Structures are given as structure tokens and as C-alpha cells.
Amino acid sequence: MSASQNAPWHDIPSFALVAPHLGQASELIRRSLVTPQSAAELEPLLEHFMSRGGKMIRPALVLLGGACLGQITDEHVRVAAIVEMLHDATLLHDDVMDDGQTRRGVPTVNRLWGNESAVLLGDFVLSRVFRMAAGLDPPVAKVVAETAVRVCEGELRQVAQKKNWQLSEAEYISIITDKSAAFFSGCCRLGGLLARAETQQIEALDRYGLYAGIAFQIVDDLLDIAGDEARTGKTPQSDLGKSKLTLAAIHLLETVGDSAREQVCALLDRSDDSKRELEDMLLRHGSLDYAHECARTYVLKATEALKPLPAGDAKQALIETAHFMADRAA
């Protein structure tokens, strides 16, 4: 995972400002996972895991948040690596739960080595996160820990609501706030905290991350329904296949009549991979467009939250990043 021009984060123009630091964070992740003590039989698995680097959105938020309010430090890079490792560990576990076959355009660990290895690798990555986080200042380590706890709570809440066809839009937003948006807000808060920023500025970054994270997850759910696997790089319709409601599906259930509602519930309850009929209904009833518009509304809230921050390239990069989160499904 070097900072070469082929690194995935170069696909996001707003990350250009912190690209060298993303490269440093990526190299730190590699060094933390590959040690002389690693058993030889683990090397193929670890190399596969480290070769499938993502767009580094969460680390970029740490770095851009810091750049808004001062200089990017070695601690920013260290925390950027920590949050990306935490994210990667959750993805390893997600792929097991969702029976994901591709992730970031390559076969998943569970597909190649089985569920047991994938779960244990996720645990291994988390153990390295714990080790790296142990050396952080207590206020910073506390934010990392609280972020991880909230993400797990959100995941558990979503699982508990499977096949709940009565789930409201407000409940859905609450779940994805815990599951995803809290991670984004935590990353932004960490960037400001490490920059020794004023409380008002840190809170502004936190709000930005929360709203941008909600937009990100709404769009991520849309990509699960109607995304092209060649573009998204992961197994499509994994959420639908596990009967997890998305904003578009909630809108559809609220829009159709009672007789059609039963048909939609039946489609949502199906365990097969084909959801073409459901996708057609989502299109006809404007549910996909509705979800897109909701995502854009949260992007506007995110950019408004940045008003207390000083103008500059980093602030503009955060604004552009928020728009990327909503427009990447277009």
C-alpha cells in the first residue's frame, strides 16, 4: 500500500492536499501488520489483505480536519492509520456476515480462505489497533474507543431490525448515524483535537462529519441496490439479500398502496440474489431519486456546519469531499 499514483485515493481530487500523508498512513499500516515475528503461513493472507487498499476516506477526514486548523503532525498520520485499520477490520467481519464475494474489486478473504480466517484476521487487525492506540493521549484514545463502540452498536441495531418492514425513516437515519456517520464525525473530531483546535471548531468538524457520513451511507445503500459491481468493487445487493431496509425501500413501502406493499415485503423477504423487480419498483415510484435528494440535503448541512472554520484549501477540500459522498452514485 504505497502512495503511488495508482493508489485509490488519487481518484478523489479533494484528497490531493493530503495525498502524501495518506501514503505515510498506508505505509504505517503495512509496517504494523507485517513484522519479523509473523508466521510464514500468514504472509499470503496478509499480502492479499494489504494489497486491496481502499480510498482512505476516513483517514483523509482526520488529515483534512487537522489541516483546516493547523499543521498535519505525525500523530495525525498515526491516527489516520488507526481509523483505516479499524474500518478494514469491520469490513472483514461484514463480508462474513453478508457472504460478500468481492471487495474493492478483488475476491474477499472469506471467499479465498474461509469465514474462520476472515474473522480471525479482523480480530488480528483490531489487536494491532489496540496496540497503536495505547500510546495516544488519553482524550484522543477516548474518541477512538467511543467511535468504535458506537459503530458496533449501530451494526447490532441494524441486525436487530432485519425484516422489520415497519421501520421508519427516522429510525433508519438513527441507525446509520450510529453505524456509519459516527465514524466520520469521530475522524473529523480527531483531526481537530490533534490540531489543538478550539472547542467550537472541533464541534463544527464533528457536525460536518456526522452529516457527511449520513449522506455517505444513504448513497452506499443505493449502490447496494443499483450499483455496478465493476464500479463499486463489492458484491451487489448484499443488504437486500439480508433483508436490511434502506431509505429507498422505506420510501417505497410508504408510497405504494396496501396490496402493493405486500408484494414489496415479499420481494424484500426473498433470499435469492435477483432483485430486478424490486429495483424497477424503486425507479417507478421515485424512491431512488428520493434517497438521492436526501443525501444531497445532508451534504448541504455538512457544508453549512463548516462555517466556523477559517477559509482555506483544507476547508474547500472538505466541502468537495462531502459532495463526492453524495454524487458518487450518479
C-alpha positions as CSV (number, residue, x, y, z in Angstrom):
1,M,0.0,0.0,0.0
2,S,2.4,2.7,-1.2
3,A,1.5,6.2,-2.1
4,S,1.9,5.6,-5.8
5,Q,-0.1,7.4,-8.4
6,N,-2.2,4.2,-8.7
7,A,-3.4,4.4,-5.1
8,P,-7.2,4.5,-4.9
9,W,-7.3,7.8,-3.0
10,H,-5.9,9.6,-6.1
11,D,-9.4,9.0,-7.7
12,I,-10.7,11.7,-5.3
13,P,-9.4,15.1,-6.3
14,S,-10.2,16.7,-2.9
15,F,-7.6,14.3,-1.3
16,A,-4.7,15.8,-3.3
17,L,-3.9,18.1,-0.4
18,V,-3.2,15.2,1.9
19,A,-2.1,12.5,-0.6
20,P,1.5,12.3,0.8
21,H,0.2,11.9,4.3
22,L,-2.3,9.2,3.2
23,G,0.7,7.4,1.7
24,Q,2.5,7.7,5.0
25,A,-0.5,6.3,6.9
26,S,-0.8,3.5,4.4
27,E,2.9,2.5,4.9
28,L,2.4,2.7,8.7
29,I,-0.5,0.2,8.3
30,R,1.8,-2.1,6.4
31,R,4.5,-1.9,9.0
32,S,2.1,-2.5,11.8
33,L,0.8,-5.7,10.2
34,V,3.9,-7.2,8.7
35,T,6.5,-7.9,11.4
36,P,9.5,-10.2,11.6
37,Q,7.5,-12.3,14.0
38,S,4.7,-13.0,11.6
39,A,4.4,-16.7,10.7
40,A,5.3,-17.5,7.1
41,E,1.9,-19.2,6.5
42,L,0.2,-15.9,7.2
43,E,2.1,-13.9,4.6
44,P,-0.2,-14.8,1.6
45,L,-3.3,-13.8,3.5
46,L,-1.8,-10.6,4.9
47,E,-0.4,-9.6,1.5
48,H,-3.8,-10.1,-0.1
49,F,-5.4,-8.0,2.6
50,M,-2.9,-5.2,2.3
51,S,-2.9,-5.1,-1.5
52,R,-6.6,-4.2,-1.7
53,G,-6.3,-0.7,-0.2
54,G,-9.4,1.5,-0.3
55,K,-10.0,5.2,-1.0
56,M,-8.9,6.1,2.6
57,I,-11.9,8.4,3.1
58,R,-11.8,8.2,6.9
59,P,-8.1,8.8,7.3
60,A,-8.4,11.7,4.8
61,L,-11.1,13.3,7.1
62,V,-8.6,13.1,10.0
63,L,-5.9,14.7,8.0
64,L,-8.1,17.4,6.3
65,G,-9.7,18.2,9.7
66,G,-6.2,18.8,11.1
67,A,-5.1,20.8,8.0
68,C,-8.1,23.1,8.5
69,L,-6.8,24.3,11.8
70,G,-3.0,23.9,11.7
71,Q,-0.2,21.7,10.5
72,I,-0.6,17.9,9.9
73,T,1.6,16.1,12.5
74,D,2.9,12.6,12.9
75,E,0.1,12.0,15.4
76,H,-2.4,12.8,12.6
77,V,-0.8,10.2,10.4
78,R,-0.8,7.7,13.2
79,V,-4.5,8.2,14.0
80,A,-5.3,8.2,10.3
81,A,-3.7,4.7,10.1
82,I,-5.6,3.6,13.2
83,V,-9.0,4.6,11.8
84,E,-8.4,2.9,8.5
85,M,-7.4,-0.3,10.2
86,L,-10.5,-0.1,12.4
87,H,-12.6,0.3,9.2
88,D,-10.8,-2.6,7.5
89,A,-11.5,-4.9,10.4
90,T,-15.2,-4.1,10.3
91,L,-15.2,-4.8,6.5
92,L,-13.6,-8.3,7.1
93,H,-16.4,-9.1,9.5
94,D,-19.1,-7.5,7.3
95,D,-18.1,-9.7,4.4
96,V,-18.5,-12.8,6.5
97,M,-22.0,-11.7,7.7
98,D,-23.1,-10.7,4.2
99,D,-21.3,-13.6,2.4
100,G,-19.5,-11.0,0.3
101,Q,-17.6,-12.4,-2.6
102,T,-15.8,-9.3,-3.8
103,R,-14.5,-6.2,-2.0
104,R,-12.6,-3.4,-3.7
105,G,-12.6,-5.3,-6.9
106,V,-10.9,-8.4,-5.7
107,P,-12.1,-11.7,-4.0
108,T,-12.8,-11.3,-0.3
109,V,-10.7,-13.0,2.4
110,N,-13.6,-15.2,3.4
111,R,-14.1,-16.3,-0.3
112,L,-10.4,-17.3,-0.6
113,W,-9.6,-18.5,2.9
114,G,-13.0,-19.1,4.5
115,N,-15.0,-17.4,7.2
116,E,-12.8,-18.6,10.1
117,S,-9.7,-16.9,8.7
118,A,-11.6,-13.8,7.8
119,V,-13.0,-13.3,11.3
120,L,-9.7,-14.0,12.9
121,L,-7.9,-11.7,10.5
122,G,-10.3,-9.0,11.5
123,D,-9.5,-9.7,15.2
124,F,-5.8,-9.6,14.4
125,V,-6.1,-6.2,12.8
126,L,-8.1,-4.9,15.8
127,S,-5.4,-6.2,18.1
128,R,-2.9,-4.0,16.2
129,V,-5.3,-1.1,16.5
130,F,-5.4,-1.6,20.3
131,R,-1.6,-1.6,20.4
132,M,-1.2,1.6,18.4
133,A,-4.0,3.4,20.3
134,A,-2.4,2.6,23.6
135,G,0.2,5.2,23.0
136,L,-2.2,8.0,22.2
137,D,-3.0,10.9,24.6
138,P,-6.0,9.8,26.7
139,P,-8.5,12.3,25.2
140,V,-7.6,11.1,21.7
141,A,-7.7,7.4,22.7
142,K,-11.1,8.0,24.2
143,V,-12.5,9.3,21.0
144,V,-11.1,6.3,19.1
145,A,-12.7,3.9,21.6
146,E,-16.1,5.7,21.7
147,T,-16.2,5.8,17.9
148,A,-15.6,2.0,17.7
149,V,-18.2,1.3,20.4
150,R,-20.8,3.4,18.6
151,V,-20.2,1.8,15.2
152,C,-20.6,-1.7,16.7
153,E,-23.8,-0.6,18.4
154,G,-25.2,0.7,15.1
155,E,-24.3,-2.6,13.4
156,L,-26.1,-4.5,16.1
157,R,-29.2,-2.2,15.9
158,Q,-29.3,-2.8,12.1
159,V,-29.2,-6.6,12.6
160,A,-31.9,-6.4,15.2
161,Q,-34.2,-4.6,12.7
162,K,-33.8,-7.1,9.9
163,K,-37.2,-7.9,8.3
164,N,-38.8,-5.1,10.2
165,W,-40.9,-3.7,7.4
166,Q,-42.4,-1.1,9.7
167,L,-39.0,0.7,10.2
168,S,-39.5,4.4,9.8
169,E,-37.2,6.9,8.0
170,A,-36.3,8.5,11.4
171,E,-35.3,5.1,12.8
172,Y,-33.2,4.3,9.7
173,I,-31.4,7.6,10.0
174,S,-30.7,7.0,13.7
175,I,-29.3,3.5,12.9
176,I,-26.9,4.7,10.1
177,T,-25.9,7.6,12.3
178,D,-24.5,5.1,14.8
179,K,-23.4,2.6,12.2
180,S,-21.5,4.9,9.8
181,A,-21.9,8.6,10.4
182,A,-20.5,8.4,13.9
183,F,-17.3,7.0,12.4
184,F,-17.0,10.0,10.1
185,S,-17.7,12.5,12.8
186,G,-15.2,10.8,15.1
187,C,-12.5,11.1,12.4
188,C,-13.2,14.8,11.9
189,R,-13.2,15.3,15.7
190,L,-9.8,13.6,16.0
191,G,-8.3,15.8,13.3
192,G,-9.4,18.9,15.2
193,L,-8.4,17.5,18.6
194,L,-4.9,16.7,17.4
195,A,-4.6,20.2,16.0
196,R,-5.3,21.6,19.5
197,A,-8.3,23.5,18.0
198,E,-10.9,25.5,19.9
199,T,-13.9,23.6,21.1
200,Q,-16.3,25.4,18.7
201,Q,-14.1,24.4,15.8
202,I,-13.9,20.8,16.9
203,E,-17.7,20.7,17.3
204,A,-18.1,22.1,13.8
205,L,-15.9,19.4,12.3
206,D,-17.9,16.8,14.3
207,R,-21.2,18.1,12.9
208,Y,-19.7,18.1,9.4
209,G,-18.6,14.5,9.7
210,L,-21.9,13.4,11.0
211,Y,-24.0,14.9,8.2
212,A,-21.5,13.9,5.5
213,G,-21.4,10.4,7.0
214,I,-25.2,10.1,6.8
215,A,-25.1,11.2,3.1
216,F,-22.3,8.6,2.5
217,Q,-24.4,5.7,4.0
218,I,-27.6,6.7,2.1
219,V,-25.6,6.6,-1.1
220,D,-23.8,3.4,-0.1
221,D,-27.2,1.7,0.4
222,L,-28.3,3.0,-3.1
223,L,-25.2,1.5,-4.6
224,D,-26.1,-1.8,-3.0
225,I,-29.4,-1.7,-4.8
226,A,-28.5,-0.3,-8.2
227,G,-24.7,0.0,-8.3
228,D,-22.5,-1.6,-10.9
229,E,-20.1,-4.1,-9.3
230,A,-17.4,-3.1,-11.7
231,R,-17.6,0.5,-10.2
232,T,-18.3,-0.3,-6.6
233,G,-15.9,-3.2,-6.4
234,K,-18.0,-5.2,-4.0
235,T,-20.8,-7.8,-4.1
236,P,-24.1,-6.0,-5.0
237,Q,-27.4,-6.3,-3.2
238,S,-25.8,-7.8,0.0
239,D,-28.1,-5.7,2.2
240,L,-31.2,-6.6,0.3
241,G,-30.2,-10.2,0.4
242,K,-30.0,-10.0,4.2
243,S,-33.4,-8.2,4.4
244,K,-31.9,-4.9,5.7
245,L,-34.1,-1.9,4.9
246,T,-32.6,1.1,3.1
247,L,-34.0,4.6,2.8
248,A,-35.2,3.9,-0.8
249,A,-37.0,0.8,0.3
250,I,-38.6,2.6,3.3
251,H,-39.9,5.3,0.9
252,L,-41.3,2.6,-1.4
253,L,-43.1,0.9,1.4
254,E,-44.6,4.3,2.4
255,T,-45.6,5.2,-1.2
256,V,-47.3,2.1,-2.6
257,G,-50.8,1.0,-1.7
258,D,-51.6,-1.8,0.7
259,S,-51.8,-4.5,-1.9
260,A,-48.5,-3.5,-3.5
261,R,-47.0,-3.2,0.0
262,E,-47.4,-6.9,0.5
263,Q,-45.7,-7.5,-2.8
264,V,-42.8,-5.3,-1.8
265,C,-42.4,-7.1,1.5
266,A,-42.4,-10.4,-0.3
267,L,-39.6,-9.2,-2.6
268,L,-37.6,-7.9,0.4
269,D,-38.0,-11.2,2.1
270,R,-36.7,-13.2,-0.8
271,S,-33.3,-14.7,-0.3
272,D,-32.2,-15.0,-3.9
273,D,-29.7,-12.6,-5.4
274,S,-32.0,-11.3,-8.1
275,K,-33.8,-8.1,-7.1
276,R,-34.5,-6.7,-10.6
277,E,-38.3,-6.5,-9.9
278,L,-37.7,-4.5,-6.7
279,E,-35.3,-2.2,-8.4
280,D,-37.8,-1.5,-11.2
281,M,-40.4,-0.6,-8.5
282,L,-38.0,1.7,-6.7
283,L,-37.4,3.5,-10.0
284,R,-41.1,3.8,-10.9
285,H,-42.1,5.2,-7.6
286,G,-39.2,7.7,-7.4
287,S,-37.7,6.0,-4.3
288,L,-34.1,6.1,-5.7
289,D,-34.5,9.8,-6.6
290,Y,-35.9,10.5,-3.1
291,A,-32.9,8.9,-1.4
292,H,-30.5,10.8,-3.7
293,E,-32.2,14.1,-2.7
294,C,-32.0,13.2,1.0
295,A,-28.3,12.5,0.6
296,R,-27.8,15.9,-1.1
297,T,-29.7,17.6,1.7
298,Y,-27.3,16.2,4.3
299,V,-24.4,17.3,2.2
300,L,-25.7,20.9,2.4
301,K,-26.0,20.5,6.2
302,A,-22.4,19.3,6.3
303,T,-21.0,22.2,4.3
304,E,-23.1,24.6,6.4
305,A,-21.5,23.1,9.6
306,L,-18.1,24.2,8.4
307,K,-18.9,28.0,8.6
308,P,-17.0,28.5,11.9
309,L,-13.8,27.2,10.3
310,P,-11.3,29.5,8.6
311,A,-11.3,29.7,4.8
312,G,-8.6,27.7,3.0
313,D,-7.7,24.8,0.8
314,A,-8.4,22.2,3.5
315,K,-11.9,23.6,4.2
316,Q,-12.6,23.6,0.5
317,A,-11.4,20.0,0.2
318,L,-13.8,19.0,3.0
319,I,-16.7,20.7,1.1
320,E,-15.7,18.9,-2.1
321,T,-15.4,15.6,-0.2
322,A,-18.9,15.9,1.1
323,H,-20.2,16.5,-2.5
324,F,-18.3,13.4,-3.6
325,M,-20.1,11.3,-1.0
326,A,-23.5,12.2,-2.5
327,D,-22.5,12.2,-6.1
328,R,-20.6,9.0,-6.4
329,A,-23.8,7.1,-7.3
330,A,-24.6,9.4,-10.2
